Amino acid sequence: MFMYKKNINRWEPTKLQIDNIILPAYTDLSKRCVSYINELECPPQYIADMLRDLADAIMTSYPEVKNNSSNL
């Protein structure tokens, strides 16, 4: 079995954060995306593109995160 050095610059959520914030956010966002697809009668790819654009905007707004993303 190989042992890997833990990258101390990598942020990892706690179990509490995963259970109480992250998983509910994923669930809510997924439900909203399905609702938008149905309401707009658009292909899922359109919503996926919107989410990618949003992710790009977040990374652009926080350059220190972007600069450190190679450590993730």
mmJSON file of the N, C-alpha and C atoms, coordinates in Angstrom:
{"data_MODEL":{"atom_site":{
"group_PDB":["ATOM","ATOM","ATOM","ATOM","ATOM","ATOM","ATOM","ATOM","ATOM","ATOM","ATOM","ATOM","ATOM","ATOM","ATOM","ATOM","ATOM","ATOM","ATOM","ATOM","ATOM","ATOM","ATOM","ATOM","ATOM","ATOM","ATOM","ATOM","ATOM","ATOM","ATOM","ATOM","ATOM","ATOM","ATOM","ATOM","ATOM","ATOM","ATOM","ATOM","ATOM","ATOM","ATOM","ATOM","ATOM","ATOM","ATOM","ATOM","ATOM","ATOM","ATOM","ATOM","ATOM","ATOM","ATOM","ATOM","ATOM","ATOM","ATOM","ATOM","ATOM","ATOM","ATOM","ATOM","ATOM","ATOM","ATOM","ATOM","ATOM","ATOM","ATOM","ATOM","ATOM","ATOM","ATOM","ATOM","ATOM","ATOM","ATOM","ATOM","ATOM","ATOM","ATOM","ATOM","ATOM","ATOM","ATOM","ATOM","ATOM","ATOM","ATOM","ATOM","ATOM","ATOM","ATOM","ATOM","ATOM","ATOM","ATOM","ATOM","ATOM","ATOM","ATOM","ATOM","ATOM","ATOM","ATOM","ATOM","ATOM","ATOM","ATOM","ATOM","ATOM","ATOM","ATOM","ATOM","ATOM","ATOM","ATOM","ATOM","ATOM","ATOM","ATOM","ATOM","ATOM","ATOM","ATOM","ATOM","ATOM","ATOM","ATOM","ATOM","ATOM","ATOM","ATOM","ATOM","ATOM","ATOM","ATOM","ATOM","ATOM","ATOM","ATOM","ATOM","ATOM","ATOM","ATOM","ATOM","ATOM","ATOM","ATOM","ATOM","ATOM","ATOM","ATOM","ATOM","ATOM","ATOM","ATOM","ATOM","ATOM","ATOM","ATOM","ATOM","ATOM","ATOM","ATOM","ATOM","ATOM","ATOM","ATOM","ATOM","ATOM","ATOM","ATOM","ATOM","ATOM","ATOM","ATOM","ATOM","ATOM","ATOM","ATOM","ATOM","ATOM","ATOM","ATOM","ATOM","ATOM","ATOM","ATOM","ATOM","ATOM","ATOM","ATOM","ATOM","ATOM","ATOM","ATOM","ATOM","ATOM","ATOM","ATOM","ATOM","ATOM","ATOM","ATOM","ATOM","ATOM","ATOM","ATOM","ATOM","ATOM","ATOM","ATOM","ATOM"],
"id":[1,2,3,4,5,6,7,8,9,10,11,12,13,14,15,16,17,18,19,20,21,22,23,24,25,26,27,28,29,30,31,32,33,34,35,36,37,38,39,40,41,42,43,44,45,46,47,48,49,50,51,52,53,54,55,56,57,58,59,60,61,62,63,64,65,66,67,68,69,70,71,72,73,74,75,76,77,78,79,80,81,82,83,84,85,86,87,88,89,90,91,92,93,94,95,96,97,98,99,100,101,102,103,104,105,106,107,108,109,110,111,112,113,114,115,116,117,118,119,120,121,122,123,124,125,126,127,128,129,130,131,132,133,134,135,136,137,138,139,140,141,142,143,144,145,146,147,148,149,150,151,152,153,154,155,156,157,158,159,160,161,162,163,164,165,166,167,168,169,170,171,172,173,174,175,176,177,178,179,180,181,182,183,184,185,186,187,188,189,190,191,192,193,194,195,196,197,198,199,200,201,202,203,204,205,206,207,208,209,210,211,212,213,214,215,216],
"type_symbol":["N","C","C","N","C","C","N","C","C","N","C","C","N","C","C","N","C","C","N","C","C","N","C","C","N","C","C","N","C","C","N","C","C","N","C","C","N","C","C","N","C","C","N","C","C","N","C","C","N","C","C","N","C","C","N","C","C","N","C","C","N","C","C","N","C","C","N","C","C","N","C","C","N","C","C","N","C","C","N","C","C","N","C","C","N","C","C","N","C","C","N","C","C","N","C","C","N","C","C","N","C","C","N","C","C","N","C","C","N","C","C","N","C","C","N","C","C","N","C","C","N","C","C","N","C","C","N","C","C","N","C","C","N","C","C","N","C","C","N","C","C","N","C","C","N","C","C","N","C","C","N","C","C","N","C","C","N","C","C","N","C","C","N","C","C","N","C","C","N","C","C","N","C","C","N","C","C","N","C","C","N","C","C","N","C","C","N","C","C","N","C","C","N","C","C","N","C","C","N","C","C","N","C","C","N","C","C","N","C","C","N","C","C","N","C","C"],
"label_atom_id":["N","CA","C","N","CA","C","N","CA","C","N","CA","C","N","CA","C","N","CA","C","N","CA","C","N","CA","C","N","CA","C","N","CA","C","N","CA","C","N","CA","C","N","CA","C","N","CA","C","N","CA","C","N","CA","C","N","CA","C","N","CA","C","N","CA","C","N","CA","C","N","CA","C","N","CA","C","N","CA","C","N","CA","C","N","CA","C","N","CA","C","N","CA","C","N","CA","C","N","CA","C","N","CA","C","N","CA","C","N","CA","C","N","CA","C","N","CA","C","N","CA","C","N","CA","C","N","CA","C","N","CA","C","N","CA","C","N","CA","C","N","CA","C","N","CA","C","N","CA","C","N","CA","C","N","CA","C","N","CA","C","N","CA","C","N","CA","C","N","CA","C","N","CA","C","N","CA","C","N","CA","C","N","CA","C","N","CA","C","N","CA","C","N","CA","C","N","CA","C","N","CA","C","N","CA","C","N","CA","C","N","CA","C","N","CA","C","N","CA","C","N","CA","C","N","CA","C","N","CA","C","N","CA","C","N","CA","C","N","CA","C","N","CA","C","N","CA","C","N","CA","C"],
"label_alt_id":[null,null,null,null,null,null,null,null,null,null,null,null,null,null,null,null,null,null,null,null,null,null,null,null,null,null,null,null,null,null,null,null,null,null,null,null,null,null,null,null,null,null,null,null,null,null,null,null,null,null,null,null,null,null,null,null,null,null,null,null,null,null,null,null,null,null,null,null,null,null,null,null,null,null,null,null,null,null,null,null,null,null,null,null,null,null,null,null,null,null,null,null,null,null,null,null,null,null,null,null,null,null,null,null,null,null,null,null,null,null,null,null,null,null,null,null,null,null,null,null,null,null,null,null,null,null,null,null,null,null,null,null,null,null,null,null,null,null,null,null,null,null,null,null,null,null,null,null,null,null,null,null,null,null,null,null,null,null,null,null,null,null,null,null,null,null,null,null,null,null,null,null,null,null,null,null,null,null,null,null,null,null,null,null,null,null,null,null,null,null,null,null,null,null,null,null,null,null,null,null,null,null,null,null,null,null,null,null,null,null,null,null,null,null,null,null],
"label_comp_id":["MET","MET","MET","PHE","PHE","PHE","MET","MET","MET","TYR","TYR","TYR","LYS","LYS","LYS","LYS","LYS","LYS","ASN","ASN","ASN","ILE","ILE","ILE","ASN","ASN","ASN","ARG","ARG","ARG","TRP","TRP","TRP","GLU","GLU","GLU","PRO","PRO","PRO","THR","THR","THR","LYS","LYS","LYS","LEU","LEU","LEU","GLN","GLN","GLN","ILE","ILE","ILE","ASP","ASP","ASP","ASN","ASN","ASN","ILE","ILE","ILE","ILE","ILE","ILE","LEU","LEU","LEU","PRO","PRO","PRO","ALA","ALA","ALA","TYR","TYR","TYR","THR","THR","THR","ASP","ASP","ASP","LEU","LEU","LEU","SER","SER","SER","LYS","LYS","LYS","ARG","ARG","ARG","CYS","CYS","CYS","VAL","VAL","VAL","SER","SER","SER","TYR","TYR","TYR","ILE","ILE","ILE","ASN","ASN","ASN","GLU","GLU","GLU","LEU","LEU","LEU","GLU","GLU","GLU","CYS","CYS","CYS","PRO","PRO","PRO","PRO","PRO","PRO","GLN","GLN","GLN","TYR","TYR","TYR","ILE","ILE","ILE","ALA","ALA","ALA","ASP","ASP","ASP","MET","MET","MET","LEU","LEU","LEU","ARG","ARG","ARG","ASP","ASP","ASP","LEU","LEU","LEU","ALA","ALA","ALA","ASP","ASP","ASP","ALA","ALA","ALA","ILE","ILE","ILE","MET","MET","MET","THR","THR","THR","SER","SER","SER","TYR","TYR","TYR","PRO","PRO","PRO","GLU","GLU","GLU","VAL","VAL","VAL","LYS","LYS","LYS","ASN","ASN","ASN","ASN","ASN","ASN","SER","SER","SER","SER","SER","SER","ASN","ASN","ASN","LEU","LEU","LEU"],
"label_asym_id":["A","A","A","A","A","A","A","A","A","A","A","A","A","A","A","A","A","A","A","A","A","A","A","A","A","A","A","A","A","A","A","A","A","A","A","A","A","A","A","A","A","A","A","A","A","A","A","A","A","A","A","A","A","A","A","A","A","A","A","A","A","A","A","A","A","A","A","A","A","A","A","A","A","A","A","A","A","A","A","A","A","A","A","A","A","A","A","A","A","A","A","A","A","A","A","A","A","A","A","A","A","A","A","A","A","A","A","A","A","A","A","A","A","A","A","A","A","A","A","A","A","A","A","A","A","A","A","A","A","A","A","A","A","A","A","A","A","A","A","A","A","A","A","A","A","A","A","A","A","A","A","A","A","A","A","A","A","A","A","A","A","A","A","A","A","A","A","A","A","A","A","A","A","A","A","A","A","A","A","A","A","A","A","A","A","A","A","A","A","A","A","A","A","A","A","A","A","A","A","A","A","A","A","A","A","A","A","A","A","A","A","A","A","A","A","A"],
"label_entity_id":["1","1","1","1","1","1","1","1","1","1","1","1","1","1","1","1","1","1","1","1","1","1","1","1","1","1","1","1","1","1","1","1","1","1","1","1","1","1","1","1","1","1","1","1","1","1","1","1","1","1","1","1","1","1","1","1","1","1","1","1","1","1","1","1","1","1","1","1","1","1","1","1","1","1","1","1","1","1","1","1","1","1","1","1","1","1","1","1","1","1","1","1","1","1","1","1","1","1","1","1","1","1","1","1","1","1","1","1","1","1","1","1","1","1","1","1","1","1","1","1","1","1","1","1","1","1","1","1","1","1","1","1","1","1","1","1","1","1","1","1","1","1","1","1","1","1","1","1","1","1","1","1","1","1","1","1","1","1","1","1","1","1","1","1","1","1","1","1","1","1","1","1","1","1","1","1","1","1","1","1","1","1","1","1","1","1","1","1","1","1","1","1","1","1","1","1","1","1","1","1","1","1","1","1","1","1","1","1","1","1","1","1","1","1","1","1"],
"label_seq_id":[1,1,1,2,2,2,3,3,3,4,4,4,5,5,5,6,6,6,7,7,7,8,8,8,9,9,9,10,10,10,11,11,11,12,12,12,13,13,13,14,14,14,15,15,15,16,16,16,17,17,17,18,18,18,19,19,19,20,20,20,21,21,21,22,22,22,23,23,23,24,24,24,25,25,25,26,26,26,27,27,27,28,28,28,29,29,29,30,30,30,31,31,31,32,32,32,33,33,33,34,34,34,35,35,35,36,36,36,37,37,37,38,38,38,39,39,39,40,40,40,41,41,41,42,42,42,43,43,43,44,44,44,45,45,45,46,46,46,47,47,47,48,48,48,49,49,49,50,50,50,51,51,51,52,52,52,53,53,53,54,54,54,55,55,55,56,56,56,57,57,57,58,58,58,59,59,59,60,60,60,61,61,61,62,62,62,63,63,63,64,64,64,65,65,65,66,66,66,67,67,67,68,68,68,69,69,69,70,70,70,71,71,71,72,72,72],
"pdbx_PDB_ins_code":[null,null,null,null,null,null,null,null,null,null,null,null,null,null,null,null,null,null,null,null,null,null,null,null,null,null,null,null,null,null,null,null,null,null,null,null,null,null,null,null,null,null,null,null,null,null,null,null,null,null,null,null,null,null,null,null,null,null,null,null,null,null,null,null,null,null,null,null,null,null,null,null,null,null,null,null,null,null,null,null,null,null,null,null,null,null,null,null,null,null,null,null,null,null,null,null,null,null,null,null,null,null,null,null,null,null,null,null,null,null,null,null,null,null,null,null,null,null,null,null,null,null,null,null,null,null,null,null,null,null,null,null,null,null,null,null,null,null,null,null,null,null,null,null,null,null,null,null,null,null,null,null,null,null,null,null,null,null,null,null,null,null,null,null,null,null,null,null,null,null,null,null,null,null,null,null,null,null,null,null,null,null,null,null,null,null,null,null,null,null,null,null,null,null,null,null,null,null,null,null,null,null,null,null,null,null,null,null,null,null,null,null,null,null,null,null],
"Cartn_x":[0.844,0.0,0.887,0.552,1.341,0.836,1.756,1.402,1.705,0.733,0.932,1.001,1.887,1.986,0.741,0.146,-1.023,-0.584,-1.239,-0.937,-1.554,-0.719,-1.23,-1.921,-1.739,-2.399,-3.79,-4.166,-5.464,-6.532,-7.583,-8.696,-9.62,-10.049,-11.019,-12.103,-13.359,-14.454,-14.529,-15.076,-15.311,-16.553,-16.74,-17.941,-19.187,-19.121,-20.248,-20.573,-19.552,-19.77,-20.365,-19.866,-20.4,-21.87,-22.186,-23.549,-24.53,-24.1,-25.031,-25.05,-24.004,-23.949,-23.795,-22.78,-22.418,-23.456,-23.805,-24.786,-26.149,-26.658,-27.921,-27.821,-26.672,-26.497,-26.505,-25.8,-25.795,-27.216,-27.94,-29.301,-30.2,-30.129,-30.952,-30.596,-29.316,-28.885,-29.317,-29.211,-29.643,-31.138,-31.926,-33.374,-33.7,-32.998,-33.233,-32.869,-31.78,-31.357,-32.389,-32.899,-33.941,-35.176,-35.524,-36.671,-36.462,-35.26,-34.967,-35.048,-34.527,-34.602,-36.057,-36.898,-38.319,-39.025,-38.749,-39.414,-38.997,-37.718,-37.216,-37.399,-37.692,-37.775,-36.498,-35.361,-34.063,-33.32,-32.311,-31.505,-30.679,-30.41,-29.599,-28.237,-27.715,-26.418,-26.42,-27.557,-27.64,-27.403,-28.031,-27.854,-26.43,-25.895,-24.511,-23.546,-23.796,-22.954,-23.071,-24.284,-24.476,-23.664,-23.674,-22.931,-21.427,-20.953,-19.517,-19.152,-20.031,-19.779,-19.748,-20.625,-20.652,-19.371,-18.925,-17.673,-16.496,-16.466,-15.396,-15.442,-16.636,-16.774,-16.304,-16.602,-16.152,-14.635,-14.031,-12.573,-11.902,-12.52,-11.98,-12.105,-13.175,-13.415,-12.49,-11.962,-11.096,-9.765,-8.911,-7.654,-6.732,-6.779,-5.916,-6.297,-7.564,-8.004,-7.533,-7.667,-7.234,-5.747,-4.95,-3.511,-3.11,-3.914,-3.601,-4.302,-5.08,-5.854,-4.961,-3.736,-2.836,-2.467,-2.739,-2.443,-3.585,-4.703,-5.87,-5.749],
"Cartn_y":[-1.178,0.0,1.238,2.204,3.423,4.482,5.211,6.336,7.617,8.49,9.75,10.872,11.821,12.996,13.838,14.255,15.108,16.516,17.098,18.461,19.41,20.127,21.003,22.237,22.53,23.676,23.34,22.096,21.675,21.794,22.51,22.659,21.461,20.934,19.846,20.167,19.999,20.286,19.227,19.646,18.709,17.876,16.798,15.974,16.801,17.63,18.494,19.455,20.052,20.954,20.207,19.004,18.2,17.888,17.407,16.984,18.148,19.267,20.361,21.479,21.578,22.687,22.179,21.382,21.021,20.102,19.005,18.09,18.758,19.512,20.221,21.231,21.904,22.862,22.144,21.012,20.219,19.774,19.29,18.81,19.942,21.079,22.227,22.721,22.844,23.314,22.348,21.067,20.069,20.193,20.338,20.486,21.761,22.85,24.109,23.973,23.304,23.129,22.335,21.271,20.483,21.346,22.152,23.05,24.053,24.62,25.572,24.896,23.68,22.942,22.756,22.381,22.172,23.481,24.511,25.803,26.458,26.406,27.02,26.125,24.832,23.838,23.864,23.894,23.955,22.644,22.4,21.191,21.322,20.221,20.267,20.926,20.819,21.416,22.924,23.581,25.027,25.367,24.629,24.863,24.493,23.421,23.033,24.14,24.758,25.876,27.061,27.319,28.402,28.146,26.911,26.564,26.699,26.313,26.483,27.964,28.783,30.226,30.805,30.333,30.78,30.382,29.156,28.699,29.549,29.862,30.709,32.093,32.65,33.974,33.962,32.896,32.79,32.734,31.93,31.802,33.113,33.862,35.153,36.184,36.086,37.039,36.822,35.621,35.275,34.752,35.666,35.208,34.439,34.708,33.96,32.494,32.198,30.807,30.198,30.963,30.476,30.175,31.058,30.864,29.647,29.296,28.154,26.876,26.95,25.779,24.622,24.898,23.795,22.96,23.481,22.74,21.836,21.908,21.123,19.686],
"Cartn_z":[0.0,0.0,0.0,-0.859,-0.974,-0.013,0.54,1.415,0.655,0.572,-0.12,0.902,0.625,1.478,1.304,2.382,2.302,1.942,0.954,0.536,1.556,2.3,3.355,2.794,1.508,0.893,0.368,0.433,-0.091,0.985,0.658,1.586,1.44,2.556,2.559,3.562,3.166,4.095,5.19,6.304,7.396,7.073,7.779,7.589,7.883,8.9,9.251,8.109,7.506,6.377,5.186,4.949,3.846,4.088,5.278,5.595,5.675,6.254,6.538,5.507,4.692,3.736,2.304,2.068,0.696,0.052,0.703,0.103,-0.087,0.897,0.647,-0.499,-0.626,-1.721,-3.069,-3.159,-4.394,-4.74,-3.75,-3.978,-4.453,-3.775,-4.147,-5.548,-5.838,-7.15,-8.25,-7.988,-8.98,-9.264,-8.21,-8.385,-9.153,-8.844,-9.551,-11.027,-11.306,-12.699,-13.488,-12.908,-13.572,-13.79,-12.802,-12.929,-14.061,-14.167,-15.239,-16.605,-16.703,-17.967,-18.38,-17.416,-17.702,-18.034,-17.251,-17.449,-18.77,-19.084,-20.314,-21.534,-21.282,-22.344,-23.19,-22.479,-23.146,-22.937,-23.762,-23.551,-22.277,-21.605,-20.383,-20.618,-21.838,-22.162,-21.914,-22.144,-21.932,-20.464,-19.569,-18.133,-17.721,-18.279,-17.977,-18.395,-19.546,-19.995,-19.043,-18.565,-17.598,-16.327,-15.858,-14.649,-14.861,-16.042,-16.357,-16.395,-16.99,-17.024,-15.617,-14.778,-13.387,-12.664,-12.874,-12.253,-12.734,-14.026,-14.554,-13.913,-13.747,-13.141,-11.685,-10.964,-9.571,-9.517,-10.371,-10.367,-10.772,-11.665,-12.088,-10.971,-10.202,-9.112,-7.927,-7.813,-6.698,-7.232,-7.74,-8.366,-7.433,-6.127,-5.234,-5.193,-5.377,-5.439,-6.75,-7.845,-9.148,-9.148,-8.544,-8.508,-7.696,-6.714,-5.868,-6.315,-7.393,-7.809,-8.234,-8.608,-8.97,-7.761,-6.567,-5.348,-4.938,-5.65,-5.244,-5.616],
"occupancy":[1.0,1.0,1.0,1.0,1.0,1.0,1.0,1.0,1.0,1.0,1.0,1.0,1.0,1.0,1.0,1.0,1.0,1.0,1.0,1.0,1.0,1.0,1.0,1.0,1.0,1.0,1.0,1.0,1.0,1.0,1.0,1.0,1.0,1.0,1.0,1.0,1.0,1.0,1.0,1.0,1.0,1.0,1.0,1.0,1.0,1.0,1.0,1.0,1.0,1.0,1.0,1.0,1.0,1.0,1.0,1.0,1.0,1.0,1.0,1.0,1.0,1.0,1.0,1.0,1.0,1.0,1.0,1.0,1.0,1.0,1.0,1.0,1.0,1.0,1.0,1.0,1.0,1.0,1.0,1.0,1.0,1.0,1.0,1.0,1.0,1.0,1.0,1.0,1.0,1.0,1.0,1.0,1.0,1.0,1.0,1.0,1.0,1.0,1.0,1.0,1.0,1.0,1.0,1.0,1.0,1.0,1.0,1.0,1.0,1.0,1.0,1.0,1.0,1.0,1.0,1.0,1.0,1.0,1.0,1.0,1.0,1.0,1.0,1.0,1.0,1.0,1.0,1.0,1.0,1.0,1.0,1.0,1.0,1.0,1.0,1.0,1.0,1.0,1.0,1.0,1.0,1.0,1.0,1.0,1.0,1.0,1.0,1.0,1.0,1.0,1.0,1.0,1.0,1.0,1.0,1.0,1.0,1.0,1.0,1.0,1.0,1.0,1.0,1.0,1.0,1.0,1.0,1.0,1.0,1.0,1.0,1.0,1.0,1.0,1.0,1.0,1.0,1.0,1.0,1.0,1.0,1.0,1.0,1.0,1.0,1.0,1.0,1.0,1.0,1.0,1.0,1.0,1.0,1.0,1.0,1.0,1.0,1.0,1.0,1.0,1.0,1.0,1.0,1.0,1.0,1.0,1.0,1.0,1.0,1.0,1.0,1.0,1.0,1.0,1.0,1.0],
"B_iso_or_equiv":[0.0,0.0,0.0,0.0,0.0,0.0,0.0,0.0,0.0,0.0,0.0,0.0,0.0,0.0,0.0,0.0,0.0,0.0,0.0,0.0,0.0,0.0,0.0,0.0,0.0,0.0,0.0,0.0,0.0,0.0,0.0,0.0,0.0,0.0,0.0,0.0,0.0,0.0,0.0,0.0,0.0,0.0,0.0,0.0,0.0,0.0,0.0,0.0,0.0,0.0,0.0,0.0,0.0,0.0,0.0,0.0,0.0,0.0,0.0,0.0,0.0,0.0,0.0,0.0,0.0,0.0,0.0,0.0,0.0,0.0,0.0,0.0,0.0,0.0,0.0,0.0,0.0,0.0,0.0,0.0,0.0,0.0,0.0,0.0,0.0,0.0,0.0,0.0,0.0,0.0,0.0,0.0,0.0,0.0,0.0,0.0,0.0,0.0,0.0,0.0,0.0,0.0,0.0,0.0,0.0,0.0,0.0,0.0,0.0,0.0,0.0,0.0,0.0,0.0,0.0,0.0,0.0,0.0,0.0,0.0,0.0,0.0,0.0,0.0,0.0,0.0,0.0,0.0,0.0,0.0,0.0,0.0,0.0,0.0,0.0,0.0,0.0,0.0,0.0,0.0,0.0,0.0,0.0,0.0,0.0,0.0,0.0,0.0,0.0,0.0,0.0,0.0,0.0,0.0,0.0,0.0,0.0,0.0,0.0,0.0,0.0,0.0,0.0,0.0,0.0,0.0,0.0,0.0,0.0,0.0,0.0,0.0,0.0,0.0,0.0,0.0,0.0,0.0,0.0,0.0,0.0,0.0,0.0,0.0,0.0,0.0,0.0,0.0,0.0,0.0,0.0,0.0,0.0,0.0,0.0,0.0,0.0,0.0,0.0,0.0,0.0,0.0,0.0,0.0,0.0,0.0,0.0,0.0,0.0,0.0,0.0,0.0,0.0,0.0,0.0,0.0],
"pdbx_formal_charge":[null,null,null,null,null,null,null,null,null,null,null,null,null,null,null,null,null,null,null,null,null,null,null,null,null,null,null,null,null,null,null,null,null,null,null,null,null,null,null,null,null,null,null,null,null,null,null,null,null,null,null,null,null,null,null,null,null,null,null,null,null,null,null,null,null,null,null,null,null,null,null,null,null,null,null,null,null,null,null,null,null,null,null,null,null,null,null,null,null,null,null,null,null,null,null,null,null,null,null,null,null,null,null,null,null,null,null,null,null,null,null,null,null,null,null,null,null,null,null,null,null,null,null,null,null,null,null,null,null,null,null,null,null,null,null,null,null,null,null,null,null,null,null,null,null,null,null,null,null,null,null,null,null,null,null,null,null,null,null,null,null,null,null,null,null,null,null,null,null,null,null,null,null,null,null,null,null,null,null,null,null,null,null,null,null,null,null,null,null,null,null,null,null,null,null,null,null,null,null,null,null,null,null,null,null,null,null,null,null,null,null,null,null,null,null,null],
"auth_seq_id":[1,1,1,2,2,2,3,3,3,4,4,4,5,5,5,6,6,6,7,7,7,8,8,8,9,9,9,10,10,10,11,11,11,12,12,12,13,13,13,14,14,14,15,15,15,16,16,16,17,17,17,18,18,18,19,19,19,20,20,20,21,21,21,22,22,22,23,23,23,24,24,24,25,25,25,26,26,26,27,27,27,28,28,28,29,29,29,30,30,30,31,31,31,32,32,32,33,33,33,34,34,34,35,35,35,36,36,36,37,37,37,38,38,38,39,39,39,40,40,40,41,41,41,42,42,42,43,43,43,44,44,44,45,45,45,46,46,46,47,47,47,48,48,48,49,49,49,50,50,50,51,51,51,52,52,52,53,53,53,54,54,54,55,55,55,56,56,56,57,57,57,58,58,58,59,59,59,60,60,60,61,61,61,62,62,62,63,63,63,64,64,64,65,65,65,66,66,66,67,67,67,68,68,68,69,69,69,70,70,70,71,71,71,72,72,72],
"auth_comp_id":["MET","MET","MET","PHE","PHE","PHE","MET","MET","MET","TYR","TYR","TYR","LYS","LYS","LYS","LYS","LYS","LYS","ASN","ASN","ASN","ILE","ILE","ILE","ASN","ASN","ASN","ARG","ARG","ARG","TRP","TRP","TRP","GLU","GLU","GLU","PRO","PRO","PRO","THR","THR","THR","LYS","LYS","LYS","LEU","LEU","LEU","GLN","GLN","GLN","ILE","ILE","ILE","ASP","ASP","ASP","ASN","ASN","ASN","ILE","ILE","ILE","ILE","ILE","ILE","LEU","LEU","LEU","PRO","PRO","PRO","ALA","ALA","ALA","TYR","TYR","TYR","THR","THR","THR","ASP","ASP","ASP","LEU","LEU","LEU","SER","SER","SER","LYS","LYS","LYS","ARG","ARG","ARG","CYS","CYS","CYS","VAL","VAL","VAL","SER","SER","SER","TYR","TYR","TYR","ILE","ILE","ILE","ASN","ASN","ASN","GLU","GLU","GLU","LEU","LEU","LEU","GLU","GLU","GLU","CYS","CYS","CYS","PRO","PRO","PRO","PRO","PRO","PRO","GLN","GLN","GLN","TYR","TYR","TYR","ILE","ILE","ILE","ALA","ALA","ALA","ASP","ASP","ASP","MET","MET","MET","LEU","LEU","LEU","ARG","ARG","ARG","ASP","ASP","ASP","LEU","LEU","LEU","ALA","ALA","ALA","ASP","ASP","ASP","ALA","ALA","ALA","ILE","ILE","ILE","MET","MET","MET","THR","THR","THR","SER","SER","SER","TYR","TYR","TYR","PRO","PRO","PRO","GLU","GLU","GLU","VAL","VAL","VAL","LYS","LYS","LYS","ASN","ASN","ASN","ASN","ASN","ASN","SER","SER","SER","SER","SER","SER","ASN","ASN","ASN","LEU","LEU","LEU"],
"auth_asym_id":["A","A","A","A","A","A","A","A","A","A","A","A","A","A","A","A","A","A","A","A","A","A","A","A","A","A","A","A","A","A","A","A","A","A","A","A","A","A","A","A","A","A","A","A","A","A","A","A","A","A","A","A","A","A","A","A","A","A","A","A","A","A","A","A","A","A","A","A","A","A","A","A","A","A","A","A","A","A","A","A","A","A","A","A","A","A","A","A","A","A","A","A","A","A","A","A","A","A","A","A","A","A","A","A","A","A","A","A","A","A","A","A","A","A","A","A","A","A","A","A","A","A","A","A","A","A","A","A","A","A","A","A","A","A","A","A","A","A","A","A","A","A","A","A","A","A","A","A","A","A","A","A","A","A","A","A","A","A","A","A","A","A","A","A","A","A","A","A","A","A","A","A","A","A","A","A","A","A","A","A","A","A","A","A","A","A","A","A","A","A","A","A","A","A","A","A","A","A","A","A","A","A","A","A","A","A","A","A","A","A","A","A","A","A","A","A"],
"auth_atom_id":["N","CA","C","N","CA","C","N","CA","C","N","CA","C","N","CA","C","N","CA","C","N","CA","C","N","CA","C","N","CA","C","N","CA","C","N","CA","C","N","CA","C","N","CA","C","N","CA","C","N","CA","C","N","CA","C","N","CA","C","N","CA","C","N","CA","C","N","CA","C","N","CA","C","N","CA","C","N","CA","C","N","CA","C","N","CA","C","N","CA","C","N","CA","C","N","CA","C","N","CA","C","N","CA","C","N","CA","C","N","CA","C","N","CA","C","N","CA","C","N","CA","C","N","CA","C","N","CA","C","N","CA","C","N","CA","C","N","CA","C","N","CA","C","N","CA","C","N","CA","C","N","CA","C","N","CA","C","N","CA","C","N","CA","C","N","CA","C","N","CA","C","N","CA","C","N","CA","C","N","CA","C","N","CA","C","N","CA","C","N","CA","C","N","CA","C","N","CA","C","N","CA","C","N","CA","C","N","CA","C","N","CA","C","N","CA","C","N","CA","C","N","CA","C","N","CA","C","N","CA","C","N","CA","C","N","CA","C","N","CA","C","N","CA","C","N","CA","C","N","CA","C"],
"pdbx_PDB_model_num":[1,1,1,1,1,1,1,1,1,1,1,1,1,1,1,1,1,1,1,1,1,1,1,1,1,1,1,1,1,1,1,1,1,1,1,1,1,1,1,1,1,1,1,1,1,1,1,1,1,1,1,1,1,1,1,1,1,1,1,1,1,1,1,1,1,1,1,1,1,1,1,1,1,1,1,1,1,1,1,1,1,1,1,1,1,1,1,1,1,1,1,1,1,1,1,1,1,1,1,1,1,1,1,1,1,1,1,1,1,1,1,1,1,1,1,1,1,1,1,1,1,1,1,1,1,1,1,1,1,1,1,1,1,1,1,1,1,1,1,1,1,1,1,1,1,1,1,1,1,1,1,1,1,1,1,1,1,1,1,1,1,1,1,1,1,1,1,1,1,1,1,1,1,1,1,1,1,1,1,1,1,1,1,1,1,1,1,1,1,1,1,1,1,1,1,1,1,1,1,1,1,1,1,1,1,1,1,1,1,1,1,1,1,1,1,1]
}}}
